[in-house]
Amino acid sequence: MNTKTKLEKIKSQEIDIEEESQKFLQKITDSNINAFITVNEKQVIEKAKKLKENISKQKAGKLAGLLVSVKDNIAVKGIRMTCGSKMLENYTAPYNATITERVLEEQAIIIGKTNMDEFACGGSGETSFFGPTLNPWNNSRVPGGSSSGAGAALAAGLCDLSIGSDTGGSIRSPATFCGVVGFKPTYGLVSRYGLSDMTMGIETPGPMARDVYGAAILLESMAGNDPKDNVSTKQKQFDFTTKLDNFSFEGKTIAVPKEFFEGSETTVSQIVLDAVEEMEDRGADRIEISVPDTKFCVATYYLNMYAEFASAMQKFDGLKYGFRTETDSTLNETVSANREQSLGKEVKRRILFGTFISMKEFQGKWYSKALQAKNIIKQKYEKIFSKADFMVSPAAPFTAFEIKEKIDDPLAMYLADTLVSFANLSGIPAGVVPFGFSHGLPVGVQIAGGQNKDLEVLQAMQTLELKRGEIKWPQK
């Protein structure tokens, strides 16, 4: 059942949301994929009972009765917020993130907090202190990360919608590996207040769903100005859902970057090219472009991310909150012991790299140049979207890989971000919609647009979704 139909049935009371909530909670209990860190069981049933009365009085919000999961680096008042780390294993958020507040105002039911790579450090869903998340299509495969639990929960039917966050493809990677819709908004469109971000200059929360309408209505509920976020858009409200169908590829130009297909699996490339042909059949003009700067995106992304992440992690010392060892040592020794015992290998690696490149004697050699490169990349994509309406490419050069296949090879893991990090560096919207399968594993098509062209990207994604037809979801 698609999101729009389900909302209509909830509002007409054809679906009893209390019974529906119980059904979803039972599915989570029976699931073996480790998609959730915390399940909000008691509050879910209480909220469902209260909402039934509102719905019977025709007082339903945009998301009334839909069960929404939230990535565990986003604050939900009164619920654990672990960021997938031992450091915050017992930390409970004392307030709601702005986006949490907004989806609750639209009467969504938050079913729980989803698993994630520790402090978002990872692209596979394997680095969480709470164990790896498994891909519902094939439990021996990764679900992608760092919003691993969000993508897997949707594919397995454990929630209706998911909120993730995207730093270097962290929404789009699990979307393509799990066969769901993932959307990274224009930077600033969605408030970051209440997000424990890995990199404040490029990370943004975003919606994930089983269909484009679901992503659009979730984004519509979250987007808008927030005085608590100084890079927040000035626009107060957005309308994506009522305009979603008002679209045609006639007169649109599709840019196909050749570098994004180099090294990609043949079947992955072909599925994306099939999507491009579908756009052409519907009236779009196709242009082949070269983006040689693509090879610099990963280095630029990681250098920016390392420095900002190392700075952000300074507050996690175990003194005011978080994991703390039982020791009577000096302050430095205590903090060192707290971090040593509670942070994972990849988190430590990124802190060390970030500290190194931001040191005074190396700043000019690494971090300053990375900031300059980020600006150049942004300008390059502004030029692309002055000539094209969309850029279409794979979101990953391969389908979901085996668990443990790349975890001990950081460089291989980092290179997996090659096809997605451009959108974060340039602040533009980019979404993934599943369009085919390779050897039983889903393949997503990535569509990017110019600054603030979020609606247009969603419209293009829905067109491909309608062509693709229904997906037979895994029963796990």
C-alpha positions in Angstrom: 0.0 0.0 0.0 1.5 3.4 -0.9 1.7 6.2 1.5 -1.0 8.4 0.0 -3.5 5.5 0.1 -2.6 4.6 3.6 -3.1 8.2 4.8 -6.5 8.3 3.1 -7.5 5.0 4.8 -6.4 6.2 8.2 -8.3 9.4 7.9 -11.5 7.6 6.7 -10.9 5.2 9.7 -10.6 2.1 7.4 -7.3 1.5 9.1 -7.4 1.3 12.9 -4.1 3.0 13.9 -4.0 1.3 17.3 -4.2 -2.1 15.7 -1.8 -1.0 13.0 0.7 0.2 15.6 0.5 -3.2 17.4 1.1 -5.0 14.1 4.2 -2.9 13.4 5.6 -3.3 16.9 5.2 -7.1 16.6 7.0 -7.1 13.2 10.0 -5.2 14.9 10.0 -7.8 17.7 10.1 -10.7 15.1 12.7 -9.0 12.9 16.3 -10.2 12.7 17.9 -7.3 10.9 18.7 -5.1 13.9 17.3 -2.0 12.4 16.3 -0.3 15.7 18.3 0.6 18.8 15.3 1.8 20.8 11.6 1.0 20.2 9.2 3.5 21.7 6.6 0.8 22.5 4.6 2.3 25.4 4.4 5.8 23.9 3.4 4.4 20.5 0.2 2.7 21.8 -0.7 5.7 24.0 -0.2 8.1 21.0 -2.3 5.8 18.8 -5.2 5.8 21.2 -5.2 9.6 21.5 -4.9 10.0 17.7 -7.9 7.8 17.1 -10.1 10.4 18.8 -8.7 13.3 16.8 -9.2 11.4 13.5 -12.8 10.6 14.4 -13.3 14.3 14.9 -11.7 15.1 11.5 -8.7 16.7 13.1 -6.0 14.8 11.3 -2.5 16.3 10.5 -0.5 15.6 7.4 1.2 12.6 8.9 -1.7 11.4 11.1 -1.2 7.9 12.3 1.9 7.1 10.2 4.6 5.3 12.0 7.9 7.2 11.6 11.3 6.0 12.7 14.1 8.5 13.6 17.8 8.0 13.1 19.5 7.8 16.5 21.5 11.0 16.1 18.3 13.2 16.1 16.8 14.2 19.4 13.4 12.9 20.5 12.5 14.0 24.0 12.4 11.3 26.6 14.0 8.6 24.3 17.6 7.4 24.2 19.8 9.2 21.7 22.9 7.0 21.4 24.4 8.0 18.0 25.2 4.3 17.7 27.9 4.6 20.3 28.8 3.2 23.7 29.7 6.8 24.7 26.0 7.7 24.7 24.5 4.3 25.4 22.5 5.6 28.4 21.9 9.2 27.2 18.3 10.4 27.0 17.4 13.5 25.0 15.9 16.2 27.1 14.3 18.0 24.2 13.0 17.5 20.7 14.8 18.4 17.5 12.9 20.9 15.5 12.1 18.3 12.8 10.9 15.9 15.6 8.6 18.6 16.9 7.3 19.3 13.4 6.4 15.7 12.6 4.8 15.3 16.0 2.7 18.4 15.3 1.5 16.7 12.1 0.4 13.7 14.3 3.0 11.2 13.2 3.7 8.4 15.7 7.4 8.0 16.4 7.9 4.2 16.6 11.6 4.3 17.6 15.2 5.2 16.9 17.0 3.4 14.2 20.5 1.9 14.2 23.3 3.8 12.5 27.1 3.8 12.0 28.7 5.1 15.2 28.4 8.9 15.2 27.6 8.5 11.4 31.2 7.3 10.8 30.6 4.7 8.1 28.9 3.9 4.9 27.8 0.4 5.4 25.9 0.1 8.7 28.6 -2.1 10.3 30.2 0.3 12.9 27.4 0.6 15.4 28.2 -0.3 19.0 24.8 -2.1 19.0 25.9 -4.4 16.1 25.5 -4.2 12.4 22.2 -3.8 10.6 21.4 -6.4 8.0 20.0 -5.8 4.5 16.4 -7.2 4.4 16.9 -8.3 0.7 19.9 -10.5 1.7 21.0 -10.8 5.3 24.6 -11.4 4.3 24.8 -7.9 2.7 25.2 -4.5 4.2 22.3 -2.0 4.1 24.4 1.0 3.4 25.1 3.8 5.9 25.2 5.8 7.9 21.3 5.8 8.0 21.4 2.0 7.9 18.6 1.3 10.2 16.3 3.8 8.5 16.7 2.2 5.0 16.5 -1.4 6.3 13.5 -0.7 8.5 11.6 0.7 5.5 12.5 -2.2 3.2 11.5 -4.7 5.8 8.2 -2.9 6.4 8.9 -2.0 10.1 7.8 1.6 9.7 6.0 3.9 7.2 8.5 6.7 7.0 12.0 7.3 8.2 14.1 10.4 9.0 17.8 10.1 8.3 20.7 12.5 7.8 23.0 12.8 4.9 26.6 14.0 5.2 28.3 12.3 2.2 25.5 10.1 0.9 24.3 8.8 4.3 20.6 8.8 3.1 21.2 7.9 -0.5 23.5 5.0 0.1 21.0 3.0 2.2 18.3 4.0 -0.2 20.0 2.4 -3.2 21.2 -0.7 -1.2 17.8 -1.3 0.4 15.6 -0.3 -2.6 13.8 2.6 -1.0 13.5 6.3 -1.7 16.0 8.6 0.0 16.2 12.4 -0.4 19.0 14.8 0.5 17.4 18.3 0.5 19.1 21.6 -0.4 21.3 22.5 2.6 19.3 24.8 4.9 15.9 23.6 3.8 15.5 21.4 6.9 16.6 22.6 10.3 19.7 20.9 11.9 18.7 21.9 15.4 18.7 18.8 17.5 20.8 16.8 15.1 24.1 15.5 16.4 25.8 16.2 13.1 29.1 14.8 12.0 29.9 17.8 9.8 27.9 21.0 10.4 28.8 22.6 7.1 27.4 19.9 4.8 25.1 17.5 6.8 21.4 17.8 6.6 18.4 15.7 7.8 16.2 14.3 5.1 13.3 12.0 4.4 13.3 8.3 3.5 10.2 6.3 2.4 9.0 3.4 0.3 7.6 5.8 -2.3 8.3 9.4 -3.5 5.0 10.7 -2.1 6.0 9.5 1.4 9.4 11.3 1.1 7.6 14.4 -0.2 5.1 14.7 2.6 7.7 14.0 5.2 9.9 16.7 3.8 7.0 19.1 3.5 6.3 18.5 7.2 10.0 19.1 8.2 11.1 21.9 5.9 11.0 25.6 6.6 12.6 28.4 8.5 13.9 27.7 12.0 15.3 30.6 14.1 17.4 28.1 16.1 19.4 27.2 12.9 21.4 30.1 11.5 21.7 28.6 8.0 18.0 27.8 7.8 15.9 28.9 4.8 14.0 32.1 5.0 10.8 30.4 3.6 8.5 29.3 6.4 6.5 26.6 4.6 6.7 24.4 1.5 4.2 22.6 -0.6 5.6 19.5 -2.3 2.7 17.0 -2.4 0.0 19.0 -4.2 2.5 19.9 -7.0 4.1 16.4 -7.2 2.0 15.3 -10.2 2.3 18.6 -12.1 5.4 17.7 -14.1 6.6 16.9 -17.6 10.0 16.1 -19.0 9.1 18.0 -22.1 11.8 20.7 -22.6 13.9 19.5 -19.7 17.6 18.7 -20.1 19.2 15.7 -18.5 23.0 15.8 -17.9 24.7 12.4 -17.8 28.2 12.6 -16.3 30.5 10.0 -17.9 32.8 9.8 -14.8 30.0 8.5 -12.7 29.7 5.4 -14.8 33.4 4.6 -15.0 34.1 1.6 -12.8 30.4 1.0 -12.1 29.1 -2.6 -12.5 27.6 -3.1 -15.9 24.1 -3.9 -14.7 24.1 -0.9 -12.4 25.1 1.4 -15.3 22.5 -0.2 -17.6 19.7 0.3 -15.1 20.6 4.0 -14.8 20.9 4.4 -18.5 17.4 2.8 -18.9 16.1 5.5 -16.6 17.7 8.2 -18.8 16.1 6.6 -21.9 12.7 6.7 -20.1 13.2 10.5 -19.5 14.2 10.9 -23.2 11.1 9.0 -24.3 9.0 11.5 -22.2 10.5 14.5 -24.0 13.8 15.3 -22.2 17.0 16.2 -24.0 20.1 14.3 -23.0 23.5 15.8 -22.9 26.7 14.0 -22.1 29.0 15.9 -19.7 32.4 15.4 -18.2 33.0 16.2 -14.6 36.7 15.6 -14.1 36.6 17.2 -10.6 34.6 14.1 -9.5 37.9 12.4 -8.5 38.6 15.3 -6.1 35.2 15.1 -4.3 36.1 12.3 -1.9 39.3 13.9 -0.8 37.6 17.3 -0.4 34.7 15.8 1.5 36.8 13.8 3.9 39.2 16.6 4.7 36.4 19.0 5.4 34.6 16.3 7.4 37.6 15.2 9.4 38.3 18.7 10.7 34.7 19.6 11.6 34.1 16.1 13.1 37.2 16.3 15.3 36.0 19.7 16.6 32.4 18.5 17.2 33.6 15.4 19.1 35.4 17.4 21.8 32.3 17.7 23.9 32.1 13.9 24.2 34.6 13.5 27.1 32.4 11.6 29.6 32.6 14.5 32.2 29.1 16.1 31.8 27.3 13.2 30.2 28.1 9.9 28.5 30.3 7.0 29.3 32.8 7.5 32.2 35.4 5.2 33.6 35.9 4.6 37.3 39.2 6.2 37.8 40.9 8.7 40.1 43.4 9.8 37.5 44.1 13.3 36.2 41.7 15.2 34.0 43.6 14.4 30.8 44.0 10.7 31.8 40.3 10.4 32.7 39.1 12.0 29.4 41.5 9.8 27.4 40.3 6.7 29.2 36.6 7.6 28.7 37.1 8.1 25.0 39.4 5.1 24.5 36.9 2.7 26.1 33.7 4.1 24.5 34.6 5.1 20.9 35.0 2.7 18.0 38.0 2.4 15.7 36.5 4.5 12.8 35.5 7.3 15.1 39.0 7.5 16.6 40.5 7.4 13.1 38.5 10.4 12.0 39.2 12.4 15.2 42.9 11.8 14.8 42.9 12.8 11.2 40.8 15.9 11.8 43.0 17.0 14.7 46.1 16.6 12.6 44.9 18.5 9.5 43.5 21.4 11.6 46.7 21.9 13.6 48.2 25.4 13.1 51.3 24.1 11.2 49.2 22.0 8.8 46.0 24.0 8.4 47.2 25.8 5.3 48.4 22.6 3.7 45.2 20.6 4.2 42.1 22.1 5.7 42.3 25.6 4.1 42.8 24.0 0.7 39.9 21.6 1.2 37.6 24.6 1.9 38.8 26.2 -1.3 38.2 23.0 -3.2 34.7 22.7 -1.8 33.9 26.2 -3.1 35.3 25.3 -6.6 33.2 22.1 -6.7 30.1 24.1 -5.8 30.8 26.6 -8.6 31.3 23.7 -11.1 27.9 22.3 -10.3 26.3 25.7 -10.5 27.6 25.8 -14.1 26.2 22.4 -14.8 22.7 23.3 -13.6 22.8 26.6 -15.5 22.7 24.3 -18.6 20.8 21.3 -17.4 17.7 20.7 -15.2 18.8 17.4 -13.8 21.9 15.3 -13.5 21.3 11.5 -13.5 23.8 8.9 -12.3 24.2 5.8 -10.1 24.3 6.5 -6.4 26.8 3.7 -5.9 29.0 1.8 -8.4 27.8 -1.5 -7.1 25.0 -3.2 -5.3 25.1 -4.0 -1.6 28.3 -5.7 -0.8 29.0 -8.5 1.7 29.1 -7.8 5.4 32.8 -7.5 6.5 33.9 -7.3 2.9 35.2 -3.8 3.1 35.2 -2.9 6.8 38.9 -3.4 7.3 39.8 -1.4 4.2 39.0 2.3 5.1 40.1 3.5 1.7 37.6 1.2 -0.1 34.9 2.3 2.2 35.7 6.0 1.6 35.7 5.5 -2.2 32.2 4.2 -2.0 31.2 7.9 -1.4 32.6 9.0 -4.8 29.2 9.2 -6.5 27.2 10.9 -3.7 29.5 13.4 -1.9 29.2 16.1 -4.7 25.7 17.0 -3.6 26.8 17.6 0.0 29.8 19.7 -1.0 27.7 21.8 -3.3 24.6 22.0 -1.1 22.2 20.9 -3.8 19.2 18.5 -3.6 19.7 14.9 -4.7 17.5 11.9 -4.4 17.5 8.2 -5.1 14.6 6.1 -6.4 14.8 2.4 -6.9 14.5 1.4 -10.6 15.7 -2.1 -11.0 17.5 -5.2 -9.6 20.9 -6.8 -10.2 21.2 -10.4 -9.0 18.3 -10.0 -6.6 19.6 -6.8 -5.1 18.0 -3.3 -5.7 19.6 -0.6 -7.7 18.7 3.1 -7.3 18.9 5.9 -9.8 20.3 9.2 -8.4 18.7 12.5 -9.6 20.3 15.8 -8.6 19.1 19.3 -9.3 20.1 22.9 -8.9 20.0 24.9 -5.6 16.4 24.9 -4.2 15.1 22.7 -7.0 13.9 20.1 -4.4 10.4 19.9 -5.8 11.5 19.4 -9.4 13.9 16.5 -8.3 11.0 14.9 -6.4 8.8 15.2 -9.4 11.4 13.6 -11.7 11.8 10.8 -9.2 8.1 10.1 -9.1 7.9 9.9 -12.8 10.5 7.1 -12.8 8.7 5.4 -9.9 5.4 5.3 -11.8 7.3 3.7 -14.8 8.9 1.1 -12.5 5.7 -0.1 -11.0 5.2 -1.9 -7.7 8.0 -3.5 -5.8 7.6 -6.9 -4.1 9.2 -6.2 -0.8 11.2 -8.8 1.2 9.3 -10.4 4.1 11.9 -10.0 6.8 
